[in-house]
Amino acid sequence: MAGHSKWAKIKRDKASNDAKRGAVFTKLGNQIAVAARAGTNPDTNNALALAIETAKSFNMPQSTISRAIQRAADKAAANVEEVLYEGYGPGGLAILVECATDNRKRTYPEVKSAFAKNGGNIAEPGSVAFNFKHCGEILLSGKDDDAMMQALEAGAEDVVEEEQGLSVITAPADLHAVLEKLKTAGAPVEHAGLIYKPKVVIDLDDKLAARAEKLTDILESLNDTINVYSNLANG
């Protein structure tokens, strides 16, 4: 995720005002609608179950979640697709922009323009993504040994201690199962989702880092953006 800290960004989104919360709910609703196309029952559709779990973590009302699932049967939802755009930011920063859109002819120019106007450039598919690993991530607010052992016993690939808690890394297909085991064990789950984790991070000087964060913030503010990932150290 973009910005100073993924923990801080999640907390900002959860505590956002009504206008910002509406934009967050729209993005989460798009994720739910896309996932529900593979089946509207979360008991048999892990992607949908995870999308619902994420939405609930942002306090999305059940009625809004239900409407998003229902959209899967609508023609409009059938036209929504997930698209990954790739690009470079200031200082050669590698950036991925994950979008859900019903019109690539609208979304692509918006993303391209955001890069171009803020010291970056959009890139060809595959030219940036190899710098990242697609994986599941569960953030735990606790950092004690019990939480770490719970994560490893639940099937995590790795557990990384960070300033505000533990980052539990899983294979994409294992995320839902590991999450359910951690919840059953009473682990302090803060957030969970599929992410693109940079394989190698880079440090930028303060000036370049500020420009890079401005770019990622602008990319995140686009209506069709779901998430933005970069390989900025502590980004």
VEXKOLLUM-826933 format. One record per residue: residue in three letters; chain; x, y, z of N, C-alpha, C in turn. Coordinates in Angstrom, 3 decimals. Example, Ala and Ser with C-alpha at 12.3 -4.5 7.8 and 13.67 -1.06 7.14 Angstrom:
[pt 'ALA','A',[13.190,-5.690,7.800],[12.300,-4.500,7.800],[13.200,-3.300,7.800]]
[pt 'SER','A',[12.850,-2.250,7.080],[13.670,-1.060,7.140],[12.900,0.030,7.870]]
//
This chain:
[pt 'MET','A',[0.831,-1.185,0.000],[0.000,0.000,0.000],[0.871,1.242,0.000]]
[pt 'ALA','A',[0.299,2.278,-0.514],[1.059,3.514,-0.593],[1.049,4.240,0.731]]
[pt 'GLY','A',[1.908,5.234,0.837],[1.909,6.076,2.016],[2.977,5.679,2.995]]
[pt 'HIS','A',[2.936,6.298,4.163],[3.996,6.094,5.141],[3.942,4.708,5.770]]
[pt 'SER','A',[2.741,4.135,5.933],[2.594,2.860,6.616],[1.269,2.229,6.247]]
[pt 'LYS','A',[1.281,0.932,5.940],[0.022,0.257,5.622],[-0.898,0.239,6.829]]
[pt 'TRP','A',[-0.318,0.130,8.032],[-1.120,0.159,9.259],[-1.821,1.509,9.383]]
[pt 'ALA','A',[-1.061,2.584,9.186],[-1.623,3.926,9.322],[-2.699,4.168,8.278]]
[pt 'LYS','A',[-2.475,3.688,7.042],[-3.460,3.897,5.979],[-4.769,3.184,6.299]]
[pt 'ILE','A',[-4.691,1.956,6.780],[-5.893,1.219,7.126],[-6.672,1.946,8.214]]
[pt 'LYS','A',[-5.962,2.428,9.215],[-6.630,3.144,10.308],[-7.241,4.447,9.812]]
[pt 'ARG','A',[-6.559,5.142,8.892],[-7.122,6.370,8.328],[-8.407,6.085,7.562]]
[pt 'ASP','A',[-8.394,5.008,6.762],[-9.574,4.664,5.982],[-10.745,4.277,6.889]]
[pt 'LYS','A',[-10.446,3.546,7.963],[-11.507,3.129,8.874],[-12.108,4.316,9.613]]
[pt 'ALA','A',[-11.289,5.329,9.873],[-11.742,6.489,10.637],[-12.114,7.668,9.738]]
[pt 'SER','A',[-12.227,7.438,8.444],[-12.448,8.526,7.495],[-13.842,9.131,7.650]]
[pt 'ASN','A',[-14.009,10.346,7.114],[-15.307,11.001,7.166],[-16.273,10.332,6.193]]
[pt 'ASP','A',[-17.541,10.788,6.216],[-18.574,10.117,5.419],[-18.260,10.120,3.928]]
[pt 'ALA','A',[-17.742,11.236,3.417],[-17.435,11.328,1.984],[-16.333,10.341,1.604]]
[pt 'LYS','A',[-15.273,10.304,2.405],[-14.173,9.388,2.120],[-14.625,7.943,2.324]]
[pt 'ARG','A',[-15.444,7.711,3.357],[-15.907,6.347,3.612],[-16.743,5.844,2.450]]
[pt 'GLY','A',[-17.526,6.732,1.832],[-18.316,6.335,0.682],[-17.441,5.866,-0.461]]
[pt 'ALA','A',[-16.316,6.540,-0.679],[-15.387,6.137,-1.739],[-14.746,4.796,-1.412]]
[pt 'VAL','A',[-14.389,4.585,-0.140],[-13.810,3.307,0.287],[-14.819,2.185,0.077]]
[pt 'PHE','A',[-16.088,2.426,0.459],[-17.127,1.411,0.302],[-17.360,1.081,-1.171]]
[pt 'THR','A',[-17.274,2.089,-2.048],[-17.442,1.840,-3.478],[-16.369,0.879,-3.979]]
[pt 'LYS','A',[-15.129,1.103,-3.560],[-14.027,0.244,-3.990],[-14.178,-1.168,-3.426]]
[pt 'LEU','A',[-14.569,-1.257,-2.153],[-14.770,-2.572,-1.549],[-15.942,-3.284,-2.211]]
[pt 'GLY','A',[-16.998,-2.534,-2.550],[-18.143,-3.129,-3.222],[-17.782,-3.692,-4.582]]
[pt 'ASN','A',[-16.910,-3.002,-5.305],[-16.445,-3.512,-6.596],[-15.690,-4.825,-6.428]]
[pt 'GLN','A',[-14.862,-4.906,-5.390],[-14.130,-6.144,-5.126],[-15.099,-7.286,-4.839]]
[pt 'ILE','A',[-16.116,-7.007,-4.031],[-17.100,-8.038,-3.699],[-17.837,-8.495,-4.951]]
[pt 'ALA','A',[-18.263,-7.538,-5.779],[-19.017,-7.871,-6.992],[-18.190,-8.722,-7.944]]
[pt 'VAL','A',[-16.912,-8.373,-8.102],[-16.034,-9.156,-8.976],[-15.862,-10.566,-8.425]]
[pt 'ALA','A',[-15.621,-10.684,-7.106],[-15.428,-12.006,-6.492],[-16.695,-12.845,-6.585]]
[pt 'ALA','A',[-17.870,-12.206,-6.457],[-19.139,-12.939,-6.442],[-19.499,-13.530,-7.792]]
[pt 'ARG','A',[-18.840,-13.105,-8.856],[-19.128,-13.682,-10.170],[-18.770,-15.155,-10.215]]
[pt 'ALA','A',[-17.861,-15.591,-9.322],[-17.482,-17.010,-9.271],[-18.398,-17.799,-8.339]]
[pt 'GLY','A',[-19.414,-17.146,-7.806],[-20.352,-17.804,-6.889],[-20.729,-16.863,-5.765]]
[pt 'THR','A',[-22.019,-16.792,-5.454],[-22.487,-15.816,-4.466],[-22.516,-16.369,-3.037]]
[pt 'ASN','A',[-22.098,-17.618,-2.862],[-22.067,-18.220,-1.525],[-20.643,-18.153,-0.981]]
[pt 'PRO','A',[-20.390,-17.353,0.062],[-19.023,-17.235,0.588],[-18.496,-18.535,1.203]]
[pt 'ASP','A',[-19.410,-19.469,1.534],[-18.958,-20.749,2.100],[-18.239,-21.592,1.057]]
[pt 'THR','A',[-18.527,-21.359,-0.216],[-17.895,-22.143,-1.284],[-17.031,-21.283,-2.195]]
[pt 'ASN','A',[-16.966,-19.992,-1.923],[-16.176,-19.053,-2.726],[-15.247,-18.290,-1.785]]
[pt 'ASN','A',[-14.011,-18.767,-1.658],[-13.073,-18.170,-0.716],[-12.750,-16.716,-1.047]]
[pt 'ALA','A',[-12.682,-16.401,-2.345],[-12.381,-15.021,-2.732],[-13.479,-14.079,-2.249]]
[pt 'LEU','A',[-14.729,-14.529,-2.360],[-15.846,-13.722,-1.885],[-15.820,-13.608,-0.363]]
[pt 'ALA','A',[-15.530,-14.715,0.306],[-15.467,-14.690,1.772],[-14.417,-13.699,2.249]]
[pt 'LEU','A',[-13.291,-13.672,1.570],[-12.222,-12.750,1.949],[-12.623,-11.306,1.669]]
[pt 'ALA','A',[-13.277,-11.060,0.524],[-13.724,-9.706,0.191],[-14.739,-9.206,1.220]]
[pt 'ILE','A',[-15.621,-10.092,1.659],[-16.606,-9.727,2.683],[-15.911,-9.444,4.004]]
[pt 'GLU','A',[-14.945,-10.274,4.359],[-14.190,-10.077,5.600],[-13.497,-8.712,5.589]]
[pt 'THR','A',[-12.893,-8.373,4.454],[-12.225,-7.078,4.342],[-13.228,-5.940,4.491]]
[pt 'ALA','A',[-14.372,-6.071,3.837],[-15.398,-5.034,3.916],[-15.889,-4.858,5.346]]
[pt 'LYS','A',[-16.091,-5.957,6.039],[-16.556,-5.881,7.425],[-15.516,-5.205,8.321]]
[pt 'SER','A',[-14.228,-5.414,7.995],[-13.185,-4.796,8.815],[-13.211,-3.275,8.690]]
[pt 'PHE','A',[-13.830,-2.777,7.597],[-13.988,-1.339,7.412],[-15.390,-0.877,7.818]]
[pt 'ASN','A',[-16.096,-1.763,8.535],[-17.434,-1.445,9.048],[-18.457,-1.176,7.956]]
[pt 'MET','A',[-18.312,-1.851,6.816],[-19.331,-1.738,5.773],[-20.603,-2.426,6.252]]
[pt 'PRO','A',[-21.765,-1.768,6.162],[-23.020,-2.380,6.609],[-23.348,-3.648,5.822]]
[pt 'GLN','A',[-24.014,-4.597,6.486],[-24.371,-5.852,5.839],[-25.270,-5.619,4.632]]
[pt 'SER','A',[-26.144,-4.623,4.714],[-27.033,-4.342,3.585],[-26.246,-3.915,2.356]]
[pt 'THR','A',[-25.172,-3.162,2.565],[-24.332,-2.715,1.446],[-23.561,-3.897,0.868]]
[pt 'ILE','A',[-23.092,-4.782,1.738],[-22.400,-5.989,1.284],[-23.345,-6.848,0.450]]
[pt 'SER','A',[-24.577,-7.011,0.923],[-25.562,-7.831,0.202],[-25.856,-7.251,-1.176]]
[pt 'ARG','A',[-25.968,-5.931,-1.260],[-26.219,-5.299,-2.566],[-25.049,-5.526,-3.512]]
[pt 'ALA','A',[-23.839,-5.481,-2.979],[-22.664,-5.707,-3.824],[-22.652,-7.134,-4.353]]
[pt 'ILE','A',[-23.030,-8.093,-3.523],[-23.095,-9.490,-3.965],[-24.168,-9.648,-5.036]]
[pt 'GLN','A',[-25.308,-8.999,-4.834],[-26.409,-9.103,-5.783],[-26.025,-8.563,-7.153]]
[pt 'ARG','A',[-25.104,-7.593,-7.164],[-24.662,-7.015,-8.440],[-24.032,-8.057,-9.351]]
[pt 'ALA','A',[-23.582,-9.177,-8.778],[-22.941,-10.216,-9.587],[-23.898,-10.771,-10.630]]
[pt 'ALA','A',[-25.207,-10.670,-10.369],[-26.200,-11.174,-11.322],[-26.614,-10.106,-12.317]]
[pt 'ASP','A',[-26.137,-8.888,-12.108],[-26.512,-7.790,-12.985],[-25.525,-7.653,-14.142]]
[pt 'LYS','A',[-26.012,-7.129,-15.251],[-25.145,-6.927,-16.411],[-24.015,-5.963,-16.098]]
[pt 'ALA','A',[-24.292,-4.933,-15.279],[-23.265,-3.939,-14.944],[-22.102,-4.584,-14.222]]
[pt 'ALA','A',[-22.412,-5.488,-13.280],[-21.339,-6.143,-12.536],[-20.532,-7.068,-13.433]]
[pt 'ALA','A',[-21.206,-7.672,-14.408],[-20.503,-8.585,-15.306],[-19.432,-7.859,-16.107]]
[pt 'ASN','A',[-19.604,-6.543,-16.267],[-18.643,-5.768,-17.035],[-17.484,-5.245,-16.192]]
[pt 'VAL','A',[-17.580,-5.401,-14.869],[-16.501,-4.950,-13.992],[-15.393,-5.988,-14.001]]
[pt 'GLU','A',[-14.166,-5.551,-14.210],[-13.026,-6.465,-14.220],[-11.876,-5.868,-13.426]]
[pt 'GLU','A',[-11.035,-6.735,-12.924],[-9.840,-6.306,-12.206],[-8.698,-6.139,-13.197]]
[pt 'VAL','A',[-8.003,-5.026,-13.099],[-6.911,-4.710,-14.010],[-5.711,-4.256,-13.185]]
[pt 'LEU','A',[-4.529,-4.689,-13.577],[-3.305,-4.296,-12.894],[-2.466,-3.438,-13.842]]
[pt 'TYR','A',[-2.235,-2.188,-13.456],[-1.386,-1.295,-14.236],[-0.017,-1.187,-13.571]]
[pt 'GLU','A',[1.006,-1.036,-14.393],[2.379,-1.011,-13.908],[3.062,0.283,-14.328]]
[pt 'GLY','A',[3.964,0.758,-13.488],[4.660,1.982,-13.836],[5.835,2.255,-12.931]]
[pt 'TYR','A',[6.501,3.365,-13.213],[7.649,3.794,-12.417],[7.388,5.194,-11.889]]
[pt 'GLY','A',[7.867,5.437,-10.683],[7.728,6.745,-10.073],[9.064,7.436,-9.941]]
[pt 'PRO','A',[9.114,8.548,-9.227],[10.377,9.256,-8.995],[11.444,8.333,-8.411]]
[pt 'GLY','A',[12.673,8.512,-8.888],[13.769,7.688,-8.395],[13.742,6.254,-8.879]]
[pt 'GLY','A',[12.934,5.973,-9.917],[12.851,4.609,-10.442],[12.008,3.681,-9.598]]
[pt 'LEU','A',[11.168,4.239,-8.732],[10.319,3.433,-7.865],[9.372,2.568,-8.688]]
[pt 'ALA','A',[9.284,1.277,-8.364],[8.369,0.363,-9.044],[6.991,0.473,-8.389]]
[pt 'ILE','A',[5.946,0.617,-9.207],[4.601,0.833,-8.695],[3.594,-0.047,-9.440]]
[pt 'LEU','A',[2.701,-0.662,-8.692],[1.582,-1.402,-9.250],[0.290,-0.733,-8.802]]
[pt 'VAL','A',[-0.661,-0.605,-9.736],[-1.952,0.015,-9.434],[-3.039,-1.015,-9.740]]
[pt 'GLU','A',[-3.702,-1.479,-8.702],[-4.747,-2.490,-8.834],[-6.099,-1.784,-8.936]]
[pt 'CYS','A',[-6.821,-2.050,-10.028],[-8.086,-1.353,-10.278],[-9.215,-2.344,-10.515]]
[pt 'ALA','A',[-10.444,-1.879,-10.276],[-11.654,-2.579,-10.693],[-12.425,-1.592,-11.551]]
[pt 'THR','A',[-12.671,-1.951,-12.794],[-13.258,-0.986,-13.725],[-14.255,-1.649,-14.666]]
[pt 'ASP','A',[-15.229,-0.858,-15.093],[-16.152,-1.311,-16.129],[-15.842,-0.643,-17.459]]
[pt 'ASN','A',[-14.732,0.114,-17.486],[-14.381,0.827,-18.716],[-12.883,1.122,-18.727]]
[pt 'ARG','A',[-12.108,0.248,-19.354],[-10.658,0.450,-19.408],[-10.301,1.736,-20.153]]
[pt 'LYS','A',[-11.149,2.134,-21.105],[-10.854,3.346,-21.872],[-10.946,4.596,-21.003]]
[pt 'ARG','A',[-11.618,4.485,-19.860],[-11.646,5.582,-18.896],[-10.500,5.451,-17.890]]
[pt 'THR','A',[-10.293,4.241,-17.401],[-9.353,4.033,-16.300],[-7.905,4.194,-16.734]]
[pt 'TYR','A',[-7.548,3.597,-17.866],[-6.152,3.660,-18.311],[-5.661,5.099,-18.484]]
[pt 'PRO','A',[-6.394,5.984,-19.183],[-5.909,7.365,-19.320],[-5.770,8.081,-17.970]]
[pt 'GLU','A',[-6.671,7.776,-17.025],[-6.582,8.415,-15.708],[-5.305,7.993,-14.990]]
[pt 'VAL','A',[-4.999,6.701,-15.040],[-3.786,6.200,-14.388],[-2.547,6.740,-15.099]]
[pt 'LYS','A',[-2.555,6.699,-16.422],[-1.416,7.191,-17.201],[-1.159,8.667,-16.922]]
[pt 'SER','A',[-2.227,9.460,-16.854],[-2.090,10.891,-16.601],[-1.531,11.154,-15.206]]
[pt 'ALA','A',[-1.975,10.372,-14.220],[-1.474,10.550,-12.856],[0.029,10.296,-12.791]]
[pt 'PHE','A',[0.486,9.264,-13.472],[1.927,8.998,-13.538],[2.649,10.167,-14.203]]
[pt 'ALA','A',[2.170,10.553,-15.386],[2.872,11.557,-16.193],[2.962,12.912,-15.501]]
[pt 'LYS','A',[1.924,13.289,-14.757],[1.887,14.609,-14.113],[2.623,14.658,-12.780]]
[pt 'ASN','A',[3.122,13.502,-12.330],[3.731,13.464,-11.003],[5.081,12.735,-10.994]]
[pt 'GLY','A',[5.829,12.937,-12.070],[7.202,12.449,-12.097],[7.379,10.982,-12.373]]
[pt 'GLY','A',[6.353,10.341,-12.963],[6.472,8.921,-13.266],[6.056,8.619,-14.686]]
[pt 'ASN','A',[5.972,7.351,-15.021],[5.479,6.945,-16.332],[4.890,5.548,-16.254]]
[pt 'ILE','A',[3.802,5.338,-16.984],[3.177,4.024,-17.027],[4.031,3.107,-17.885]]
[pt 'ALA','A',[4.016,1.810,-17.578],[4.907,0.862,-18.251],[4.110,-0.262,-18.903]]
[pt 'GLU','A',[4.784,-1.034,-19.725],[4.152,-2.161,-20.400],[3.856,-3.281,-19.403]]
[pt 'PRO','A',[2.792,-4.053,-19.633],[2.459,-5.173,-18.741],[3.632,-6.148,-18.601]]
[pt 'GLY','A',[3.944,-6.508,-17.375],[5.014,-7.457,-17.102],[6.363,-6.843,-16.850]]
[pt 'SER','A',[6.503,-5.542,-17.152],[7.820,-4.916,-17.014],[8.125,-4.481,-15.583]]
[pt 'VAL','A',[7.107,-4.454,-14.741],[7.297,-4.038,-13.344],[6.855,-5.130,-12.373]]
[pt 'ALA','A',[5.818,-5.867,-12.727],[5.209,-6.828,-11.808],[6.180,-7.897,-11.314]]
[pt 'PHE','A',[7.204,-8.203,-12.102],[8.151,-9.242,-11.679],[8.903,-8.842,-10.416]]
[pt 'ASN','A',[8.873,-7.560,-10.066],[9.530,-7.094,-8.852],[8.716,-7.395,-7.592]]
[pt 'PHE','A',[7.510,-7.956,-7.784],[6.602,-8.188,-6.658],[6.170,-9.647,-6.602]]
[pt 'LYS','A',[5.798,-10.088,-5.404],[5.248,-11.424,-5.201],[3.799,-11.291,-4.788]]
[pt 'HIS','A',[2.906,-11.964,-5.498],[1.492,-11.956,-5.133],[1.287,-12.922,-3.976]]
[pt 'CYS','A',[0.759,-12.435,-2.880],[0.627,-13.276,-1.692],[-0.507,-12.760,-0.814]]
[pt 'GLY','A',[-0.834,-13.547,0.192],[-1.801,-13.118,1.183],[-1.082,-12.474,2.352]]
[pt 'GLU','A',[-1.733,-11.513,2.984],[-1.149,-10.875,4.157],[-2.227,-10.670,5.214]]
[pt 'ILE','A',[-1.895,-11.047,6.443],[-2.767,-10.826,7.586],[-1.985,-9.991,8.592]]
[pt 'LEU','A',[-2.553,-8.865,8.983],[-1.894,-8.008,9.955],[-2.452,-8.303,11.340]]
[pt 'LEU','A',[-1.563,-8.619,12.269],[-1.943,-8.879,13.655],[-1.448,-7.724,14.518]]
[pt 'SER','A',[-2.314,-7.205,15.372],[-1.921,-6.078,16.212],[-1.003,-6.488,17.359]]
[pt 'GLY','A',[-0.960,-7.773,17.675],[-0.063,-8.238,18.734],[1.284,-8.658,18.189]]
[pt 'LYS','A',[2.309,-8.551,19.018],[3.658,-8.946,18.589],[4.267,-9.973,19.540]]
[pt 'ASP','A',[3.452,-10.592,20.372],[4.008,-11.542,21.334],[4.298,-12.879,20.666]]
[pt 'ASP','A',[5.006,-13.727,21.377],[5.400,-15.019,20.827],[4.197,-15.902,20.524]]
[pt 'ASP','A',[3.131,-15.778,21.332],[1.946,-16.602,21.105],[1.320,-16.298,19.743]]
[pt 'ALA','A',[1.220,-15.000,19.408],[0.645,-14.616,18.119],[1.491,-15.147,16.966]]
[pt 'MET','A',[2.801,-15.087,17.111],[3.690,-15.587,16.062],[3.534,-17.099,15.899]]
[pt 'MET','A',[3.462,-17.819,17.009],[3.299,-19.273,16.940],[1.940,-19.636,16.353]]
[pt 'GLN','A',[0.897,-18.893,16.716],[-0.424,-19.145,16.150],[-0.390,-19.016,14.632]]
[pt 'ALA','A',[0.314,-18.006,14.138],[0.396,-17.780,12.693],[1.134,-18.912,11.997]]
[pt 'LEU','A',[2.251,-19.316,12.550],[3.041,-20.387,11.936],[2.284,-21.716,11.975]]
[pt 'GLU','A',[1.622,-21.978,13.083],[0.866,-23.227,13.202],[-0.350,-23.227,12.286]]
[pt 'ALA','A',[-0.845,-22.038,11.942],[-2.004,-21.942,11.050],[-1.632,-22.138,9.581]]
[pt 'GLY','A',[-0.328,-22.176,9.273],[0.110,-22.422,7.907],[0.726,-21.233,7.200]]
[pt 'ALA','A',[1.149,-20.221,7.946],[1.781,-19.052,7.328],[3.120,-19.427,6.701]]
[pt 'GLU','A',[3.461,-18.773,5.585],[4.769,-18.962,4.959],[5.851,-18.205,5.713]]
[pt 'ASP','A',[5.470,-17.061,6.267],[6.441,-16.222,6.959],[5.697,-15.292,7.908]]
[pt 'VAL','A',[6.385,-14.869,8.962],[5.834,-13.889,9.896],[6.901,-12.827,10.111]]
[pt 'VAL','A',[6.555,-11.577,9.823],[7.520,-10.482,9.909],[7.082,-9.526,11.011]]
[pt 'GLU','A',[7.990,-9.234,11.943],[7.674,-8.289,13.007],[7.853,-6.868,12.487]]
[pt 'GLU','A',[6.812,-6.065,12.638],[6.850,-4.675,12.215],[6.560,-3.775,13.405]]
[pt 'GLU','A',[6.631,-2.466,13.182],[6.527,-1.524,14.295],[5.219,-1.663,15.058]]
[pt 'GLN','A',[4.101,-1.886,14.348],[2.800,-1.904,15.005],[2.199,-3.298,15.132]]
[pt 'GLY','A',[2.955,-4.332,14.809],[2.417,-5.675,14.948],[3.148,-6.674,14.081]]
[pt 'LEU','A',[2.440,-7.730,13.712],[3.018,-8.787,12.890],[2.363,-8.818,11.518]]
[pt 'SER','A',[3.177,-9.018,10.491],[2.693,-9.227,9.137],[2.823,-10.709,8.824]]
[pt 'VAL','A',[1.697,-11.369,8.635],[1.657,-12.814,8.380],[1.493,-13.023,6.879]]
[pt 'ILE','A',[2.463,-13.675,6.262],[2.458,-13.882,4.812],[2.032,-15.309,4.492]]
[pt 'THR','A',[1.120,-15.449,3.514],[0.645,-16.762,3.102],[0.664,-16.864,1.580]]
[pt 'ALA','A',[0.529,-18.076,1.080],[0.255,-18.259,-0.344],[-1.148,-17.715,-0.604]]
[pt 'PRO','A',[-1.411,-17.152,-1.798],[-2.742,-16.593,-2.075],[-3.884,-17.566,-1.783]]
[pt 'ALA','A',[-3.710,-18.819,-2.192],[-4.779,-19.807,-2.025],[-4.990,-20.201,-0.567]]
[pt 'ASP','A',[-4.011,-19.942,0.288],[-4.102,-20.339,1.693],[-4.595,-19.226,2.607]]
[pt 'LEU','A',[-4.749,-18.013,2.074],[-5.056,-16.863,2.926],[-6.319,-17.061,3.742]]
[pt 'HIS','A',[-7.402,-17.465,3.093],[-8.675,-17.588,3.808],[-8.585,-18.638,4.916]]
[pt 'ALA','A',[-7.972,-19.783,4.611],[-7.867,-20.859,5.612],[-7.025,-20.425,6.801]]
[pt 'VAL','A',[-5.900,-19.764,6.534],[-5.033,-19.299,7.624],[-5.757,-18.243,8.454]]
[pt 'LEU','A',[-6.468,-17.352,7.788],[-7.217,-16.314,8.490],[-8.254,-16.926,9.426]]
[pt 'GLU','A',[-8.993,-17.910,8.936],[-10.023,-18.542,9.757],[-9.408,-19.242,10.970]]
[pt 'LYS','A',[-8.258,-19.889,10.784],[-7.587,-20.552,11.907],[-7.125,-19.540,12.949]]
[pt 'LEU','A',[-6.612,-18.406,12.488],[-6.157,-17.370,13.418],[-7.332,-16.765,14.179]]
[pt 'LYS','A',[-8.441,-16.543,13.500],[-9.620,-15.998,14.172],[-10.149,-16.981,15.210]]
[pt 'THR','A',[-10.156,-18.263,14.857],[-10.611,-19.290,15.796],[-9.706,-19.359,17.020]]
[pt 'ALA','A',[-8.396,-19.134,16.791],[-7.429,-19.175,17.890],[-7.443,-17.899,18.724]]
[pt 'GLY','A',[-8.232,-16.923,18.303],[-8.321,-15.682,19.059],[-7.196,-14.703,18.801]]
[pt 'ALA','A',[-6.510,-14.860,17.670],[-5.411,-13.944,17.335],[-5.966,-12.550,17.046]]
[pt 'PRO','A',[-5.216,-11.494,17.372],[-5.697,-10.115,17.197],[-5.568,-9.644,15.738]]
[pt 'VAL','A',[-6.485,-10.095,14.885],[-6.442,-9.760,13.456],[-6.858,-8.307,13.249]]
[pt 'GLU','A',[-6.007,-7.560,12.587],[-6.291,-6.157,12.266],[-6.851,-6.013,10.850]]
[pt 'HIS','A',[-6.302,-6.801,9.915],[-6.692,-6.661,8.514],[-6.154,-7.863,7.755]]
[pt 'ALA','A',[-6.803,-8.193,6.637],[-6.334,-9.296,5.801],[-6.679,-9.014,4.354]]
[pt 'GLY','A',[-5.831,-9.492,3.439],[-6.112,-9.304,2.026],[-4.987,-9.843,1.165]]
[pt 'LEU','A',[-5.253,-9.910,-0.130],[-4.230,-10.282,-1.093],[-3.437,-9.033,-1.458]]
[pt 'ILE','A',[-2.135,-9.144,-1.512],[-1.281,-7.989,-1.783],[-0.212,-8.360,-2.805]]
[pt 'TYR','A',[0.495,-7.344,-3.270],[1.714,-7.526,-4.059],[2.870,-7.034,-3.199]]
[pt 'LYS','A',[3.654,-7.960,-2.736],[4.747,-7.647,-1.818],[6.041,-7.470,-2.605]]
[pt 'PRO','A',[6.730,-6.324,-2.466],[7.977,-6.130,-3.219],[9.052,-7.128,-2.797]]
[pt 'LYS','A',[9.756,-7.651,-3.785],[10.839,-8.600,-3.489],[12.069,-7.886,-2.939]]
[pt 'VAL','A',[12.306,-6.674,-3.418],[13.421,-5.856,-2.942],[12.907,-4.429,-2.804]]
[pt 'VAL','A',[13.174,-3.791,-1.668],[12.741,-2.403,-1.470],[13.924,-1.468,-1.694]]
[pt 'ILE','A',[13.591,-0.210,-2.028],[14.643,0.775,-2.264],[14.439,1.975,-1.341]]
[pt 'ASP','A',[15.532,2.620,-0.983],[15.492,3.851,-0.202],[15.622,5.043,-1.143]]
[pt 'LEU','A',[14.842,6.077,-0.889],[14.956,7.325,-1.635],[15.256,8.450,-0.652]]
[pt 'ASP','A',[15.935,9.490,-1.143],[16.164,10.633,-0.258],[14.824,11.307,0.038]]
[pt 'ASP','A',[14.812,12.192,1.016],[13.561,12.777,1.489],[12.768,13.455,0.370]]
[pt 'LYS','A',[13.451,14.158,-0.515],[12.773,14.885,-1.588],[12.098,13.916,-2.557]]
[pt 'LEU','A',[12.831,12.887,-2.993],[12.260,11.918,-3.918],[11.158,11.103,-3.253]]
[pt 'ALA','A',[11.364,10.760,-1.987],[10.357,9.987,-1.265],[9.051,10.764,-1.155]]
[pt 'ALA','A',[9.149,12.069,-0.899],[7.951,12.903,-0.808],[7.220,12.945,-2.144]]
[pt 'ARG','A',[7.980,13.063,-3.248],[7.361,13.067,-4.575],[6.714,11.719,-4.876]]
[pt 'ALA','A',[7.388,10.652,-4.467],[6.854,9.310,-4.705],[5.561,9.097,-3.926]]
[pt 'GLU','A',[5.537,9.539,-2.699],[4.338,9.376,-1.886],[3.188,10.230,-2.410]]
[pt 'LYS','A',[3.496,11.393,-2.962],[2.452,12.220,-3.574],[1.839,11.486,-4.767]]
[pt 'LEU','A',[2.685,10.870,-5.578],[2.190,10.119,-6.731],[1.303,8.957,-6.287]]
[pt 'THR','A',[1.764,8.180,-5.318],[0.957,7.033,-4.892],[-0.346,7.477,-4.243]]
[pt 'ASP','A',[-0.313,8.592,-3.532],[-1.551,9.119,-2.949],[-2.548,9.497,-4.042]]
[pt 'ILE','A',[-2.064,10.133,-5.105],[-2.937,10.532,-6.210],[-3.489,9.303,-6.925]]
[pt 'LEU','A',[-2.643,8.311,-7.146],[-3.108,7.074,-7.773],[-4.176,6.400,-6.917]]
[pt 'GLU','A',[-3.986,6.413,-5.608],[-4.972,5.798,-4.719],[-6.303,6.532,-4.735]]
[pt 'SER','A',[-6.269,7.841,-5.003],[-7.496,8.635,-4.964],[-8.374,8.440,-6.191]]
[pt 'LEU','A',[-7.856,7.814,-7.243],[-8.645,7.588,-8.453],[-9.824,6.668,-8.138]]
[pt 'ASN','A',[-10.957,6.945,-8.747],[-12.191,6.221,-8.416],[-12.090,4.718,-8.618]]
[pt 'ASP','A',[-11.351,4.284,-9.640],[-11.300,2.861,-9.964],[-10.175,2.115,-9.252]]
[pt 'THR','A',[-9.343,2.826,-8.516],[-8.214,2.186,-7.840],[-8.682,1.426,-6.604]]
[pt 'ILE','A',[-8.172,0.200,-6.457],[-8.415,-0.591,-5.248],[-7.226,-0.464,-4.306]]
[pt 'ASN','A',[-6.031,-0.711,-4.834],[-4.808,-0.625,-4.033],[-3.650,-0.163,-4.896]]
[pt 'VAL','A',[-2.668,0.431,-4.248],[-1.419,0.819,-4.904],[-0.274,0.216,-4.100]]
[pt 'TYR','A',[0.671,-0.377,-4.800],[1.826,-1.000,-4.154],[3.094,-0.416,-4.750]]
[pt 'SER','A',[4.114,-0.260,-3.919],[5.412,0.196,-4.411],[6.505,-0.538,-3.670]]
[pt 'ASN','A',[7.745,-0.388,-4.166],[8.883,-0.992,-3.474],[9.686,0.038,-2.694]]
[pt 'LEU','A',[8.994,1.103,-2.247],[9.639,2.094,-1.389],[9.796,1.522,0.006]]
[pt 'ALA','A',[11.000,1.609,0.554],[11.257,1.125,1.920],[10.335,1.879,2.873]]
[pt 'ASN','A',[9.642,1.137,3.729],[8.686,1.701,4.684],[7.522,2.378,3.995]]
[pt 'GLY','A',[7.293,2.020,2.705],[6.187,2.622,1.979],[4.895,1.874,2.125]]
//
